[in-house]
Amino acid sequence: MVSEVLLLLPSELQRVLGKLPAHVLDKLEEIRIREGRPLEVGYGGGFGFAGEAGALSGDPDMAYKPGSDICRKLLERITNHSLYAMEEELRRGYITVAGGHRIGLAGRTVLEGGAVRGLRDVSGFNIRIARDISGVADAVLPGLINRPGRTVRSALIVAPPQQGKTTMIRDLARSVSYGRWRHPEAAKWPGRKVGIVDERSEIAACVRGVPTFDVGPRTDVIDACPKAEGMMMMLRSMSPELLVADEIGRPEDADAIREASHAGVAVIATAHAADLAEARGRPVLRRLLEEGAFDLLVELRRTPAGLSHRIIPATGERAVRPSAREPTGGLSRAEDGVRYPTGGPP
């Protein structure tokens, strides 16, 4: 994954970043490139500034500082030398490249009628490195089981940025599609038809409409499509039993989720929020939770020892206690729905 990203970069940046220590490259999450300012990398939940010799430091004065020529070359590479063809991506402020890696952009906005039409003078890039990790959903999926329907219940997964939400829903979609339920009562259940609406091309990392990540044998993907429209297209044409979408929050997203709920289709979606209380602070999410569009809410947390989670009813009345123990993929101990890394609570 990291090698794919490095090949996108101008040779000057490749030389600097290629000298980073192996343990940093293995855990690389973000590369932040700002014109005339320190080159920053995020890895393993931390960050550092990269010097020309590949040394990491907390001192920005010791860092390599890419100039305007390097930023221009990078923009040309990620847009295939055609800013016009990427006009919509520039308007949204990010570009997704092959492999599901998303590059956020910062610069001067171009306004038309008071609305943002695009970006010019791009001087900041945030390259977020996508990683496909199988098994991260093993501890969560049993808590989402819908026994009468022999499938999953609708769930909203919340966490702050960079806590693993997209990786989680990709693995959930894959597991449901394969029928890997990780629960003894569901051992003979078949896989279900899954529809992924991948607005940012991060979940399935499609290239020309074909997923490059394994999202399961019974999974269909609508790529680079606004979530609300994509969910309605899936409902009309692909008869999914589970819809999966990332980063909901707009009123039109909520309307599509309501339609899925009324059609008896389960929805697993993510949203930016630290917990149930914060999710309720967002009007669109609060209404969905109050209306019962989601049965469960999953709070994710990254800790130094791994990923933990808590599953609670969307009403927040009490935590969900799993009815049986199951493989946890490196996470152990369940208390009121909380999965802690081996060794107990953080």
Secondary structure, DSSP 8 states (H G I E B T S, - for coil): -HHHHHHHS-HHHHHHHHTS-HHHHHTEEEEEEETTS--EEEETTEEEEE-TTS-EES-GGGS----HHHHHHHHHHHTTT-TGGGHHHHHHTEEEETTTEEEEEEEEEEEETTEEEEEEEEEEEEEE-----TTTTTTTGGGGEETTTTEE--EEEEESTTSSHHHHHHHHHHHHHHT---SGGGTT-----EEEEETTS-SS-EETTEESS---TTEEEEES--HHHHHHHHHHHT--SEEEESS--SHHHHHHHHHHHHTT-EEEEEEE-SSHHHHHTSHHHHHHHHHTS-SEEEEEEEETTEEEEEEEETT-SS----SS----TTEEEEETTEEEETTS--
